[in-house]
Amino acid sequence: MADHDSRSPQAGATAAGTFLQTVYLLVGLLAVSGIAGVLMAGFFLPMVSLTSTATEDGVDLFESLPTELEVQPLNESSRIEASDGSLLATFYYQNRIMVPLEDISPHMQHAVVAQEDRRFYEHGGIDIRGTARALVSNAGGGSTQGGSTLTQQYVKNALLMDAVQRGDDEAKAEATEQTYGRKAREAKLAISLEKQWTKEEILNGYLNVAQFGPSQYGVETGAQHYFSKSAKDLNPGEAAMLAGITNGPAIYDPVKHPENGERRRNDVLRAMLRDGYITQEEYDQYSTQPVAEMLKVKNVSAGCATAGRSGFFCDYVTRSLMNDPAFGETSEERAKKLYGGGLTIRTTLDPGKQKVAEDLLESRLSATDDSGFGHSIVTVEPGTGNILVMAQNRTYNPYEDAGPGETAINYNVPKSLGGGSGFPVGSTFKPFVLTEWLVTGHTLWDTVGTARQTMTNFPGKCLPGGAWRENPGYNPDNAVSVALAPMEPALNATKFSVNTSYANMARQMDLCDIANRARTMGVVPATYNPFDPDTYSMPVEDLYGQELAPAVVVLGELRISALDMAAAYATYATSGTYCRPTAISSVTGRDGEDVAFTGNSCKQVLEPEVADAVAWTLEQDLVDPRATGKGKVIPGHDAGGKTGTSGSQYHTWYVGFTKQMSTAVWFGNPTTNVKPGGFRVGETNLRYGKVWGNTVSLPTWQEYMTRVHEGLPNEPFPGQPARAVSAAPQSNGTVPDISGMVLSEATSTLEGAGYRVEVRRENSDVERWRVIGSSPGAGTRLAQGETVTIRQSVGQG
């Protein structure tokens, strides 16, 4: 059966009309180019009768096409860097690195000109000879391939990339449709562009927009991918191979199709030899070089999964930008900047300190440990809020195939920025209660009861009825390793972490004020977004909800991120200045201009004497070996901090600081509430029910802080502040009488008088563990700062 045309008459008429229109367009194109007559007569007269009217129609149609190339800047990959400029990760919609022409090898420039447009420097946007030749060769089959100059190819690619970036499917179709109309539009835009740009600018634009591999856009990316070198360092053979790829990025990929790549490379080399860009000797050298010998492939992957053990920090950076209204009004605008804006994002991460933290965590509790427990370290710089370190004993894996020891959940940060719901912070919350205690006029020497009892009627003006009065009330227990007097000063209640004393302190204040005080220092539940202004302005009872109760607000059964705890404690190191934690120091656009983002923000939230008093108190937690800090000081550096253990010992903490760094260390099971025990952390065997803040987290904190402070000068804390000791007993230069006291009472009495304390145990008929007396004895004139030895009875022996 003979072939026949199945198209309808209407379809045929439409096709004919479209063909005539495109003929008119091309006639107009050549007419305005001034050489239509001779060229068009031999080609178009056999198909249509071209009259002066047809030519005028073609000119009119051509003149109706746009003359300005209006496109958005090309998508370009963004870099996330550590504080020293080392690369953490890249982000892109299209893997593209823009470079100026002077950073592109002349061999590369010559290769694309020789292969794609040998009369590039002679024409004004369209190559009439090339166009006419293409028209004649395509007449039979209707193909529209060939004949395009580099300028036209740049226009086509720019229009296509613009459509892709805008998600405009119709514009994408128009940029790739196989019609003479598209060619005519590109030609007119090319002619216009040649009047606005120099040849060098056009060539540079083409080399940055063209596709030089299956997923490589721009010549710099292609050079880095295939040869692990910059485009400025390409030799003639490498340049020829890249130039050949653009005609078919998939089929000429020298990795997957080396024979095709070699054949295409040699085609380009012949063109370069023909036009005098290389010598015969160079042609012989590079055309015979094996493809495998040329390649040094470097797969550039995108995203935080490439950041290694710093992936969690990288993820925090990207989520911070994606939540930041200063970075863009909408999430779409922020994503476009991050993934296509060609940004350089310099972060605050200190690679050296980060490695110390990562190595230490791995040595103490491996990511794949069978226990499933998590361990993390996060460090903030006091006075700036810069996040220096963010590490945990897991491998960052944001994909569904996450295996043992891998996760995308960041144990250090709030939920909205990649974390979970936080972990109960235990007694590390007590310093915020102590802060409010001092703000409300109390002192470190005011005494509070230590006996266990059921307590109700905690004042709370934001609560129903103005107080917390739930039945059966609150009955906290203590886990204290020293003997307690019935009444202890607030200083001792802090050093020995006395829960009952802190509950009694809270009854003399207001739960809502305590919560608000903590919030001024950035302490909010981890489920709230720190970029949401409502988090810091909503009523505190809404922020904490039904959790605004003594067990939560006083003793820390509140889920807070480790990052917020580290930033809050940094306030004590800076005499009351709170700095919002930030991971980003600068964002620079491809033009070198700064890009807006929410950066450092510091505010004086405490009176210096209050902050200094708390800092001094927390220093005693480390200095006194009887305190919860167990004497684990940072050699050569003033430091302070506080242990924390949540109810049932599920989560344990140490949060502490020097003037240079504030660090929070967490240990617990990230997925379920379970007591630790039956496994080792470092050199420590954990026993069920015997794990506290100073069992795992404190030793990790001390070793980490000791190592990262090596070589740094000591920045001393303020001395014992006057306001903190305004109610302390005054010695007038004589040793007070401490006989008959329990050890903690005697210690606080002597320290309050300005003396250092040592303890000596002796056989005596005085009641066991009571104080016999002191050496020097009571009434002895002795300068403050000297040492007094407490003589404690151990019975008659």
Secondary structure, DSSP 8 states (H G I E B T S, - for coil): ------S-HHHHHHHHHHHHHHHHHHHHHHHHTT-HHHHHHHHHTTTS---HHHHHHHHHHHHHS--S-------B-EEEE-TTS-EEEEE-SS-B----GGGS-HHHHHHHHHHH-TTTTTSSSS-HHHHHHHHHHHTTT----S---HHHHHHHHHHHHHHHHHT-HHHHHHHH--SHHHHHHHHHHHHHHHHHS-HHHHHHHHHHHSB-STT-BSHHHHHHHHHSS-GGG--HHHHHHHHHHTT-TTTT-TTT-HHHHHHHHHHHHHHHHHTTSS-HHHHHHHHSS-HHHH--------SGGGGGGGHHHHHHHHHHHHH-TTT-SSHHHHHHHHHHB--EEEE---HHHHHHHHHHHHHHS-TT-TT--EEEEEEE-TTT-BEEEEEESSEE--STT--TTEES-BTTS-GGGTB-S-EE-GGGGHHHHHHHHHHTT--TT-EEE-S---B--EE-TTSGGGEE--TT-B------SS---SEEEHHHHHHTT-HHHHHHHHHTS-HHHHHHHHHHTT---TTS-TT-GGGGTS-HHHHHGGG-SIIIIIT--SEE-HHHHHHHHHHHHTTSEEE--BSEEEEE-TTS-B-------EEE-S-HHHHHHHHHHHHHHHH-TTSTTTT--BTTB--EEEEEE-GGGSEEEEEEE-SS-EEEEEEE-SSS-----SSEETTEE--TT---TTTTHHHHHHHHHHHHTTT--------S-TGGGTTS---TTB----TT-BHHHHHHHHHHTT-EEEEEEE--SS-TTBEEEEES-TT-B--TTSEEEEEEE----
